[in-house]
């Protein structure tokens, strides 16, 4: 299974450009928060991303955000940075396929 292929409801097509723009901003904010080891911000952003991504059908992105959120409990900056790198890679390389429901 290719994790970079994302099936999204065609009903969300008009909303997706704004969704993607906001997720790019969130990913950048996550990266900035790691610079200052701001675990509260990382936890808040990853929790928000987890729910929003899942609601739009971006399940792998939601899973990565959940892992980031959990890593904040251990304050494992190295793990968080690796997960954010994976999240950003996935985000930049995903292929969106619109499906009729």
Phi and psi restraints in degrees (range 20) as a CNS / XPLOR table:
assign (resid 1 and name C) (resid 2 and name N)
       (resid 2 and name CA) (resid 2 and name C) 1.0 -84.8 20.0 2
assign (resid 2 and name N) (resid 2 and name CA)
       (resid 2 and name C) (resid 3 and name N) 1.0 113.0 20.0 2
assign (resid 2 and name C) (resid 3 and name N)
       (resid 3 and name CA) (resid 3 and name C) 1.0 -70.3 20.0 2
assign (resid 3 and name N) (resid 3 and name CA)
       (resid 3 and name C) (resid 4 and name N) 1.0 -15.3 20.0 2
assign (resid 3 and name C) (resid 4 and name N)
       (resid 4 and name CA) (resid 4 and name C) 1.0 -86.9 20.0 2
assign (resid 4 and name N) (resid 4 and name CA)
       (resid 4 and name C) (resid 5 and name N) 1.0 -5.7 20.0 2
assign (resid 4 and name C) (resid 5 and name N)
       (resid 5 and name CA) (resid 5 and name C) 1.0 -91.9 20.0 2
assign (resid 5 and name N) (resid 5 and name CA)
       (resid 5 and name C) (resid 6 and name N) 1.0 123.3 20.0 2
assign (resid 5 and name C) (resid 6 and name N)
       (resid 6 and name CA) (resid 6 and name C) 1.0 -120.3 20.0 2
assign (resid 6 and name N) (resid 6 and name CA)
       (resid 6 and name C) (resid 7 and name N) 1.0 119.8 20.0 2
assign (resid 6 and name C) (resid 7 and name N)
       (resid 7 and name CA) (resid 7 and name C) 1.0 -89.4 20.0 2
assign (resid 7 and name N) (resid 7 and name CA)
       (resid 7 and name C) (resid 8 and name N) 1.0 121.6 20.0 2
assign (resid 7 and name C) (resid 8 and name N)
       (resid 8 and name CA) (resid 8 and name C) 1.0 -124.2 20.0 2
assign (resid 8 and name N) (resid 8 and name CA)
       (resid 8 and name C) (resid 9 and name N) 1.0 139.4 20.0 2
assign (resid 8 and name C) (resid 9 and name N)
       (resid 9 and name CA) (resid 9 and name C) 1.0 -57.9 20.0 2
assign (resid 9 and name N) (resid 9 and name CA)
       (resid 9 and name C) (resid 10 and name N) 1.0 133.4 20.0 2
assign (resid 9 and name C) (resid 10 and name N)
       (resid 10 and name CA) (resid 10 and name C) 1.0 -62.6 20.0 2
assign (resid 10 and name N) (resid 10 and name CA)
       (resid 10 and name C) (resid 11 and name N) 1.0 -19.4 20.0 2
assign (resid 10 and name C) (resid 11 and name N)
       (resid 11 and name CA) (resid 11 and name C) 1.0 -66.3 20.0 2
assign (resid 11 and name N) (resid 11 and name CA)
       (resid 11 and name C) (resid 12 and name N) 1.0 -19.1 20.0 2
assign (resid 11 and name C) (resid 12 and name N)
       (resid 12 and name CA) (resid 12 and name C) 1.0 -96.0 20.0 2
assign (resid 12 and name N) (resid 12 and name CA)
       (resid 12 and name C) (resid 13 and name N) 1.0 1.7 20.0 2
assign (resid 12 and name C) (resid 13 and name N)
       (resid 13 and name CA) (resid 13 and name C) 1.0 -54.8 20.0 2
assign (resid 13 and name N) (resid 13 and name CA)
       (resid 13 and name C) (resid 14 and name N) 1.0 -43.6 20.0 2
assign (resid 13 and name C) (resid 14 and name N)
       (resid 14 and name CA) (resid 14 and name C) 1.0 -70.3 20.0 2
assign (resid 14 and name N) (resid 14 and name CA)
       (resid 14 and name C) (resid 15 and name N) 1.0 -25.6 20.0 2
assign (resid 14 and name C) (resid 15 and name N)
       (resid 15 and name CA) (resid 15 and name C) 1.0 -86.9 20.0 2
assign (resid 15 and name N) (resid 15 and name CA)
       (resid 15 and name C) (resid 16 and name N) 1.0 -17.2 20.0 2
assign (resid 15 and name C) (resid 16 and name N)
       (resid 16 and name CA) (resid 16 and name C) 1.0 -65.8 20.0 2
assign (resid 16 and name N) (resid 16 and name CA)
       (resid 16 and name C) (resid 17 and name N) 1.0 -39.5 20.0 2
assign (resid 16 and name C) (resid 17 and name N)
       (resid 17 and name CA) (resid 17 and name C) 1.0 -56.9 20.0 2
assign (resid 17 and name N) (resid 17 and name CA)
       (resid 17 and name C) (resid 18 and name N) 1.0 -43.6 20.0 2
assign (resid 17 and name C) (resid 18 and name N)
       (resid 18 and name CA) (resid 18 and name C) 1.0 -68.3 20.0 2
assign (resid 18 and name N) (resid 18 and name CA)
       (resid 18 and name C) (resid 19 and name N) 1.0 -40.0 20.0 2
assign (resid 18 and name C) (resid 19 and name N)
       (resid 19 and name CA) (resid 19 and name C) 1.0 -57.6 20.0 2
assign (resid 19 and name N) (resid 19 and name CA)
       (resid 19 and name C) (resid 20 and name N) 1.0 -48.2 20.0 2
assign (resid 19 and name C) (resid 20 and name N)
       (resid 20 and name CA) (resid 20 and name C) 1.0 -66.4 20.0 2
assign (resid 20 and name N) (resid 20 and name CA)
       (resid 20 and name C) (resid 21 and name N) 1.0 -39.3 20.0 2
assign (resid 20 and name C) (resid 21 and name N)
       (resid 21 and name CA) (resid 21 and name C) 1.0 -60.9 20.0 2
assign (resid 21 and name N) (resid 21 and name CA)
       (resid 21 and name C) (resid 22 and name N) 1.0 -44.9 20.0 2
assign (resid 21 and name C) (resid 22 and name N)
       (resid 22 and name CA) (resid 22 and name C) 1.0 -67.7 20.0 2
assign (resid 22 and name N) (resid 22 and name CA)
       (resid 22 and name C) (resid 23 and name N) 1.0 -34.2 20.0 2
assign (resid 22 and name C) (resid 23 and name N)
       (resid 23 and name CA) (resid 23 and name C) 1.0 -69.5 20.0 2
assign (resid 23 and name N) (resid 23 and name CA)
       (resid 23 and name C) (resid 24 and name N) 1.0 -35.8 20.0 2
assign (resid 23 and name C) (resid 24 and name N)
       (resid 24 and name CA) (resid 24 and name C) 1.0 -62.3 20.0 2
assign (resid 24 and name N) (resid 24 and name CA)
       (resid 24 and name C) (resid 25 and name N) 1.0 -40.6 20.0 2
assign (resid 24 and name C) (resid 25 and name N)
       (resid 25 and name CA) (resid 25 and name C) 1.0 -63.8 20.0 2
assign (resid 25 and name N) (resid 25 and name CA)
       (resid 25 and name C) (resid 26 and name N) 1.0 -43.5 20.0 2
assign (resid 25 and name C) (resid 26 and name N)
       (resid 26 and name CA) (resid 26 and name C) 1.0 -62.3 20.0 2
assign (resid 26 and name N) (resid 26 and name CA)
       (resid 26 and name C) (resid 27 and name N) 1.0 -41.5 20.0 2
assign (resid 26 and name C) (resid 27 and name N)
       (resid 27 and name CA) (resid 27 and name C) 1.0 -63.2 20.0 2
assign (resid 27 and name N) (resid 27 and name CA)
       (resid 27 and name C) (resid 28 and name N) 1.0 -42.9 20.0 2
assign (resid 27 and name C) (resid 28 and name N)
       (resid 28 and name CA) (resid 28 and name C) 1.0 -63.4 20.0 2
assign (resid 28 and name N) (resid 28 and name CA)
       (resid 28 and name C) (resid 29 and name N) 1.0 -39.3 20.0 2
assign (resid 28 and name C) (resid 29 and name N)
       (resid 29 and name CA) (resid 29 and name C) 1.0 -65.2 20.0 2
assign (resid 29 and name N) (resid 29 and name CA)
       (resid 29 and name C) (resid 30 and name N) 1.0 -37.6 20.0 2
assign (resid 29 and name C) (resid 30 and name N)
       (resid 30 and name CA) (resid 30 and name C) 1.0 -61.8 20.0 2
assign (resid 30 and name N) (resid 30 and name CA)
       (resid 30 and name C) (resid 31 and name N) 1.0 -44.4 20.0 2
assign (resid 30 and name C) (resid 31 and name N)
       (resid 31 and name CA) (resid 31 and name C) 1.0 -62.4 20.0 2
assign (resid 31 and name N) (resid 31 and name CA)
       (resid 31 and name C) (resid 32 and name N) 1.0 -41.7 20.0 2
assign (resid 31 and name C) (resid 32 and name N)
       (resid 32 and name CA) (resid 32 and name C) 1.0 -64.4 20.0 2
assign (resid 32 and name N) (resid 32 and name CA)
       (resid 32 and name C) (resid 33 and name N) 1.0 -38.4 20.0 2
assign (resid 32 and name C) (resid 33 and name N)
       (resid 33 and name CA) (resid 33 and name C) 1.0 -67.2 20.0 2
assign (resid 33 and name N) (resid 33 and name CA)
       (resid 33 and name C) (resid 34 and name N) 1.0 -27.6 20.0 2
assign (resid 33 and name C) (resid 34 and name N)
       (resid 34 and name CA) (resid 34 and name C) 1.0 -70.5 20.0 2
assign (resid 34 and name N) (resid 34 and name CA)
       (resid 34 and name C) (resid 35 and name N) 1.0 -29.0 20.0 2
assign (resid 34 and name C) (resid 35 and name N)
       (resid 35 and name CA) (resid 35 and name C) 1.0 -60.4 20.0 2
assign (resid 35 and name N) (resid 35 and name CA)
       (resid 35 and name C) (resid 36 and name N) 1.0 -38.6 20.0 2
assign (resid 35 and name C) (resid 36 and name N)
       (resid 36 and name CA) (resid 36 and name C) 1.0 -101.3 20.0 2
assign (resid 36 and name N) (resid 36 and name CA)
       (resid 36 and name C) (resid 37 and name N) 1.0 8.5 20.0 2
assign (resid 36 and name C) (resid 37 and name N)
       (resid 37 and name CA) (resid 37 and name C) 1.0 53.1 20.0 2
assign (resid 37 and name N) (resid 37 and name CA)
       (resid 37 and name C) (resid 38 and name N) 1.0 41.8 20.0 2
assign (resid 37 and name C) (resid 38 and name N)
       (resid 38 and name CA) (resid 38 and name C) 1.0 -85.8 20.0 2
assign (resid 38 and name N) (resid 38 and name CA)
       (resid 38 and name C) (resid 39 and name N) 1.0 84.2 20.0 2
assign (resid 38 and name C) (resid 39 and name N)
       (resid 39 and name CA) (resid 39 and name C) 1.0 -66.3 20.0 2
assign (resid 39 and name N) (resid 39 and name CA)
       (resid 39 and name C) (resid 40 and name N) 1.0 -31.8 20.0 2
assign (resid 39 and name C) (resid 40 and name N)
       (resid 40 and name CA) (resid 40 and name C) 1.0 -64.4 20.0 2
assign (resid 40 and name N) (resid 40 and name CA)
       (resid 40 and name C) (resid 41 and name N) 1.0 -44.0 20.0 2
assign (resid 40 and name C) (resid 41 and name N)
       (resid 41 and name CA) (resid 41 and name C) 1.0 -65.8 20.0 2
assign (resid 41 and name N) (resid 41 and name CA)
       (resid 41 and name C) (resid 42 and name N) 1.0 -42.1 20.0 2
assign (resid 41 and name C) (resid 42 and name N)
       (resid 42 and name CA) (resid 42 and name C) 1.0 -60.8 20.0 2
assign (resid 42 and name N) (resid 42 and name CA)
       (resid 42 and name C) (resid 43 and name N) 1.0 -44.0 20.0 2
assign (resid 42 and name C) (resid 43 and name N)
       (resid 43 and name CA) (resid 43 and name C) 1.0 -63.5 20.0 2
assign (resid 43 and name N) (resid 43 and name CA)
       (resid 43 and name C) (resid 44 and name N) 1.0 -45.2 20.0 2
assign (resid 43 and name C) (resid 44 and name N)
       (resid 44 and name CA) (resid 44 and name C) 1.0 -61.8 20.0 2
assign (resid 44 and name N) (resid 44 and name CA)
       (resid 44 and name C) (resid 45 and name N) 1.0 -49.2 20.0 2
assign (resid 44 and name C) (resid 45 and name N)
       (resid 45 and name CA) (resid 45 and name C) 1.0 -65.4 20.0 2
assign (resid 45 and name N) (resid 45 and name CA)
       (resid 45 and name C) (resid 46 and name N) 1.0 -42.5 20.0 2
assign (resid 45 and name C) (resid 46 and name N)
       (resid 46 and name CA) (resid 46 and name C) 1.0 -68.6 20.0 2
assign (resid 46 and name N) (resid 46 and name CA)
       (resid 46 and name C) (resid 47 and name N) 1.0 -35.6 20.0 2
assign (resid 46 and name C) (resid 47 and name N)
       (resid 47 and name CA) (resid 47 and name C) 1.0 -64.3 20.0 2
assign (resid 47 and name N) (resid 47 and name CA)
       (resid 47 and name C) (resid 48 and name N) 1.0 -44.5 20.0 2
assign (resid 47 and name C) (resid 48 and name N)
       (resid 48 and name CA) (resid 48 and name C) 1.0 -62.5 20.0 2
assign (resid 48 and name N) (resid 48 and name CA)
       (resid 48 and name C) (resid 49 and name N) 1.0 -45.9 20.0 2
assign (resid 48 and name C) (resid 49 and name N)
       (resid 49 and name CA) (resid 49 and name C) 1.0 -62.9 20.0 2
assign (resid 49 and name N) (resid 49 and name CA)
       (resid 49 and name C) (resid 50 and name N) 1.0 -39.9 20.0 2
assign (resid 49 and name C) (resid 50 and name N)
       (resid 50 and name CA) (resid 50 and name C) 1.0 -56.1 20.0 2
assign (resid 50 and name N) (resid 50 and name CA)
       (resid 50 and name C) (resid 51 and name N) 1.0 -48.8 20.0 2
assign (resid 50 and name C) (resid 51 and name N)
       (resid 51 and name CA) (resid 51 and name C) 1.0 -71.3 20.0 2
assign (resid 51 and name N) (resid 51 and name CA)
       (resid 51 and name C) (resid 52 and name N) 1.0 -44.2 20.0 2
assign (resid 51 and name C) (resid 52 and name N)
       (resid 52 and name CA) (resid 52 and name C) 1.0 -66.0 20.0 2
assign (resid 52 and name N) (resid 52 and name CA)
       (resid 52 and name C) (resid 53 and name N) 1.0 -46.9 20.0 2
assign (resid 52 and name C) (resid 53 and name N)
       (resid 53 and name CA) (resid 53 and name C) 1.0 -62.3 20.0 2
assign (resid 53 and name N) (resid 53 and name CA)
       (resid 53 and name C) (resid 54 and name N) 1.0 -42.8 20.0 2
assign (resid 53 and name C) (resid 54 and name N)
       (resid 54 and name CA) (resid 54 and name C) 1.0 -62.7 20.0 2
assign (resid 54 and name N) (resid 54 and name CA)
       (resid 54 and name C) (resid 55 and name N) 1.0 -37.8 20.0 2
assign (resid 54 and name C) (resid 55 and name N)
       (resid 55 and name CA) (resid 55 and name C) 1.0 -65.7 20.0 2
assign (resid 55 and name N) (resid 55 and name CA)
       (resid 55 and name C) (resid 56 and name N) 1.0 -24.9 20.0 2
assign (resid 55 and name C) (resid 56 and name N)
       (resid 56 and name CA) (resid 56 and name C) 1.0 -97.1 20.0 2
assign (resid 56 and name N) (resid 56 and name CA)
       (resid 56 and name C) (resid 57 and name N) 1.0 -0.9 20.0 2
assign (resid 56 and name C) (resid 57 and name N)
       (resid 57 and name CA) (resid 57 and name C) 1.0 93.5 20.0 2
assign (resid 57 and name N) (resid 57 and name CA)
       (resid 57 and name C) (resid 58 and name N) 1.0 10.3 20.0 2
assign (resid 57 and name C) (resid 58 and name N)
       (resid 58 and name CA) (resid 58 and name C) 1.0 -92.1 20.0 2
assign (resid 58 and name N) (resid 58 and name CA)
       (resid 58 and name C) (resid 59 and name N) 1.0 73.0 20.0 2
assign (resid 58 and name C) (resid 59 and name N)
       (resid 59 and name CA) (resid 59 and name C) 1.0 -65.2 20.0 2
assign (resid 59 and name N) (resid 59 and name CA)
       (resid 59 and name C) (resid 60 and name N) 1.0 -40.7 20.0 2
assign (resid 59 and name C) (resid 60 and name N)
       (resid 60 and name CA) (resid 60 and name C) 1.0 -69.3 20.0 2
assign (resid 60 and name N) (resid 60 and name CA)
       (resid 60 and name C) (resid 61 and name N) 1.0 -38.2 20.0 2
assign (resid 60 and name C) (resid 61 and name N)
       (resid 61 and name CA) (resid 61 and name C) 1.0 -62.3 20.0 2
assign (resid 61 and name N) (resid 61 and name CA)
       (resid 61 and name C) (resid 62 and name N) 1.0 -41.5 20.0 2
assign (resid 61 and name C) (resid 62 and name N)
       (resid 62 and name CA) (resid 62 and name C) 1.0 -63.4 20.0 2
assign (resid 62 and name N) (resid 62 and name CA)
       (resid 62 and name C) (resid 63 and name N) 1.0 -41.4 20.0 2
assign (resid 62 and name C) (resid 63 and name N)
       (resid 63 and name CA) (resid 63 and name C) 1.0 -62.9 20.0 2
assign (resid 63 and name N) (resid 63 and name CA)
       (resid 63 and name C) (resid 64 and name N) 1.0 -44.1 20.0 2
assign (resid 63 and name C) (resid 64 and name N)
       (resid 64 and name CA) (resid 64 and name C) 1.0 -63.3 20.0 2
assign (resid 64 and name N) (resid 64 and name CA)
       (resid 64 and name C) (resid 65 and name N) 1.0 -40.9 20.0 2
assign (resid 64 and name C) (resid 65 and name N)
       (resid 65 and name CA) (resid 65 and name C) 1.0 -62.7 20.0 2
assign (resid 65 and name N) (resid 65 and name CA)
       (resid 65 and name C) (resid 66 and name N) 1.0 -39.0 20.0 2
assign (resid 65 and name C) (resid 66 and name N)
       (resid 66 and name CA) (resid 66 and name C) 1.0 -62.3 20.0 2
assign (resid 66 and name N) (resid 66 and name CA)
       (resid 66 and name C) (resid 67 and name N) 1.0 -42.7 20.0 2
assign (resid 66 and name C) (resid 67 and name N)
       (resid 67 and name CA) (resid 67 and name C) 1.0 -63.7 20.0 2
assign (resid 67 and name N) (resid 67 and name CA)
       (resid 67 and name C) (resid 68 and name N) 1.0 -38.1 20.0 2
assign (resid 67 and name C) (resid 68 and name N)
       (resid 68 and name CA) (resid 68 and name C) 1.0 -64.2 20.0 2
assign (resid 68 and name N) (resid 68 and name CA)
       (resid 68 and name C) (resid 69 and name N) 1.0 -46.3 20.0 2
assign (resid 68 and name C) (resid 69 and name N)
       (resid 69 and name CA) (resid 69 and name C) 1.0 -58.0 20.0 2
assign (resid 69 and name N) (resid 69 and name CA)
       (resid 69 and name C) (resid 70 and name N) 1.0 -44.5 20.0 2
assign (resid 69 and name C) (resid 70 and name N)
       (resid 70 and name CA) (resid 70 and name C) 1.0 -65.5 20.0 2
assign (resid 70 and name N) (resid 70 and name CA)
       (resid 70 and name C) (resid 71 and name N) 1.0 -35.6 20.0 2
assign (resid 70 and name C) (resid 71 and name N)
       (resid 71 and name CA) (resid 71 and name C) 1.0 -67.0 20.0 2
assign (resid 71 and name N) (resid 71 and name CA)
       (resid 71 and name C) (resid 72 and name N) 1.0 -23.5 20.0 2
assign (resid 71 and name C) (resid 72 and name N)
       (resid 72 and name CA) (resid 72 and name C) 1.0 -67.2 20.0 2
assign (resid 72 and name N) (resid 72 and name CA)
       (resid 72 and name C) (resid 73 and name N) 1.0 -25.5 20.0 2
assign (resid 72 and name C) (resid 73 and name N)
       (resid 73 and name CA) (resid 73 and name C) 1.0 -64.8 20.0 2
assign (resid 73 and name N) (resid 73 and name CA)
       (resid 73 and name C) (resid 74 and name N) 1.0 -33.8 20.0 2
assign (resid 73 and name C) (resid 74 and name N)
       (resid 74 and name CA) (resid 74 and name C) 1.0 -91.2 20.0 2
assign (resid 74 and name N) (resid 74 and name CA)
       (resid 74 and name C) (resid 75 and name N) 1.0 -4.1 20.0 2
assign (resid 74 and name C) (resid 75 and name N)
       (resid 75 and name CA) (resid 75 and name C) 1.0 51.3 20.0 2
assign (resid 75 and name N) (resid 75 and name CA)
       (resid 75 and name C) (resid 76 and name N) 1.0 41.3 20.0 2
assign (resid 75 and name C) (resid 76 and name N)
       (resid 76 and name CA) (resid 76 and name C) 1.0 -91.0 20.0 2
assign (resid 76 and name N) (resid 76 and name CA)
       (resid 76 and name C) (resid 77 and name N) 1.0 85.7 20.0 2
assign (resid 76 and name C) (resid 77 and name N)
       (resid 77 and name CA) (resid 77 and name C) 1.0 -60.6 20.0 2
assign (resid 77 and name N) (resid 77 and name CA)
       (resid 77 and name C) (resid 78 and name N) 1.0 -38.5 20.0 2
assign (resid 77 and name C) (resid 78 and name N)
       (resid 78 and name CA) (resid 78 and name C) 1.0 -62.5 20.0 2
assign (resid 78 and name N) (resid 78 and name CA)
       (resid 78 and name C) (resid 79 and name N) 1.0 -43.8 20.0 2
assign (resid 78 and name C) (resid 79 and name N)
       (resid 79 and name CA) (resid 79 and name C) 1.0 -65.9 20.0 2
assign (resid 79 and name N) (resid 79 and name CA)
       (resid 79 and name C) (resid 80 and name N) 1.0 -42.2 20.0 2
assign (resid 79 and name C) (resid 80 and name N)
       (resid 80 and name CA) (resid 80 and name C) 1.0 -61.6 20.0 2
assign (resid 80 and name N) (resid 80 and name CA)
       (resid 80 and name C) (resid 81 and name N) 1.0 -45.9 20.0 2
assign (resid 80 and name C) (resid 81 and name N)
       (resid 81 and name CA) (resid 81 and name C) 1.0 -61.7 20.0 2
assign (resid 81 and name N) (resid 81 and name CA)
       (resid 81 and name C) (resid 82 and name N) 1.0 -40.5 20.0 2
assign (resid 81 and name C) (resid 82 and name N)
       (resid 82 and name CA) (resid 82 and name C) 1.0 -64.8 20.0 2
assign (resid 82 and name N) (resid 82 and name CA)
       (resid 82 and name C) (resid 83 and name N) 1.0 -40.7 20.0 2
assign (resid 82 and name C) (resid 83 and name N)
       (resid 83 and name CA) (resid 83 and name C) 1.0 -68.5 20.0 2
assign (resid 83 and name N) (resid 83 and name CA)
       (resid 83 and name C) (resid 84 and name N) 1.0 -38.8 20.0 2
assign (resid 83 and name C) (resid 84 and name N)
       (resid 84 and name CA) (resid 84 and name C) 1.0 -65.6 20.0 2
assign (resid 84 and name N) (resid 84 and name CA)
       (resid 84 and name C) (resid 85 and name N) 1.0 -39.0 20.0 2
assign (resid 84 and name C) (resid 85 and name N)
       (resid 85 and name CA) (resid 85 and name C) 1.0 -59.7 20.0 2
assign (resid 85 and name N) (resid 85 and name CA)
       (resid 85 and name C) (resid 86 and name N) 1.0 -45.8 20.0 2
assign (resid 85 and name C) (resid 86 and name N)
       (resid 86 and name CA) (resid 86 and name C) 1.0 -63.8 20.0 2
assign (resid 86 and name N) (resid 86 and name CA)
       (resid 86 and name C) (resid 87 and name N) 1.0 -40.8 20.0 2
assign (resid 86 and name C) (resid 87 and name N)
       (resid 87 and name CA) (resid 87 and name C) 1.0 -61.1 20.0 2
assign (resid 87 and name N) (resid 87 and name CA)
       (resid 87 and name C) (resid 88 and name N) 1.0 -46.9 20.0 2
assign (resid 87 and name C) (resid 88 and name N)
       (resid 88 and name CA) (resid 88 and name C) 1.0 -64.8 20.0 2
assign (resid 88 and name N) (resid 88 and name CA)
       (resid 88 and name C) (resid 89 and name N) 1.0 -41.2 20.0 2
assign (resid 88 and name C) (resid 89 and name N)
       (resid 89 and name CA) (resid 89 and name C) 1.0 -61.0 20.0 2
assign (resid 89 and name N) (resid 89 and name CA)
       (resid 89 and name C) (resid 90 and name N) 1.0 -47.7 20.0 2
assign (resid 89 and name C) (resid 90 and name N)
       (resid 90 and name CA) (resid 90 and name C) 1.0 -59.4 20.0 2
assign (resid 90 and name N) (resid 90 and name CA)
       (resid 90 and name C) (resid 91 and name N) 1.0 -47.1 20.0 2
assign (resid 90 and name C) (resid 91 and name N)
       (resid 91 and name CA) (resid 91 and name C) 1.0 -58.8 20.0 2
assign (resid 91 and name N) (resid 91 and name CA)
       (resid 91 and name C) (resid 92 and name N) 1.0 -43.8 20.0 2
assign (resid 91 and name C) (resid 92 and name N)
       (resid 92 and name CA) (resid 92 and name C) 1.0 -76.0 20.0 2
assign (resid 92 and name N) (resid 92 and name CA)
       (resid 92 and name C) (resid 93 and name N) 1.0 -14.9 20.0 2
assign (resid 92 and name C) (resid 93 and name N)
       (resid 93 and name CA) (resid 93 and name C) 1.0 -119.4 20.0 2
assign (resid 93 and name N) (resid 93 and name CA)
       (resid 93 and name C) (resid 94 and name N) 1.0 5.8 20.0 2
assign (resid 93 and name C) (resid 94 and name N)
       (resid 94 and name CA) (resid 94 and name C) 1.0 -76.8 20.0 2
assign (resid 94 and name N) (resid 94 and name CA)
       (resid 94 and name C) (resid 95 and name N) 1.0 150.0 20.0 2
assign (resid 94 and name C) (resid 95 and name N)
       (resid 95 and name CA) (resid 95 and name C) 1.0 -115.0 20.0 2
assign (resid 95 and name N) (resid 95 and name CA)
       (resid 95 and name C) (resid 96 and name N) 1.0 121.6 20.0 2
assign (resid 95 and name C) (resid 96 and name N)
       (resid 96 and name CA) (resid 96 and name C) 1.0 -94.1 20.0 2
assign (resid 96 and name N) (resid 96 and name CA)
       (resid 96 and name C) (resid 97 and name N) 1.0 128.9 20.0 2
assign (resid 96 and name C) (resid 97 and name N)
       (resid 97 and name CA) (resid 97 and name C) 1.0 -118.7 20.0 2
assign (resid 97 and name N) (resid 97 and name CA)
       (resid 97 and name C) (resid 98 and name N) 1.0 123.3 20.0 2
assign (resid 97 and name C) (resid 98 and name N)
       (resid 98 and name CA) (resid 98 and name C) 1.0 -85.0 20.0 2
assign (resid 98 and name N) (resid 98 and name CA)
       (resid 98 and name C) (resid 99 and name N) 1.0 132.0 20.0 2
assign (resid 98 and name C) (resid 99 and name N)
       (resid 99 and name CA) (resid 99 and name C) 1.0 -121.9 20.0 2
assign (resid 99 and name N) (resid 99 and name CA)
       (resid 99 and name C) (resid 100 and name N) 1.0 145.1 20.0 2
assign (resid 99 and name C) (resid 100 and name N)
       (resid 100 and name CA) (resid 100 and name C) 1.0 -82.7 20.0 2
assign (resid 100 and name N) (resid 100 and name CA)
       (resid 100 and name C) (resid 101 and name N) 1.0 140.0 20.0 2
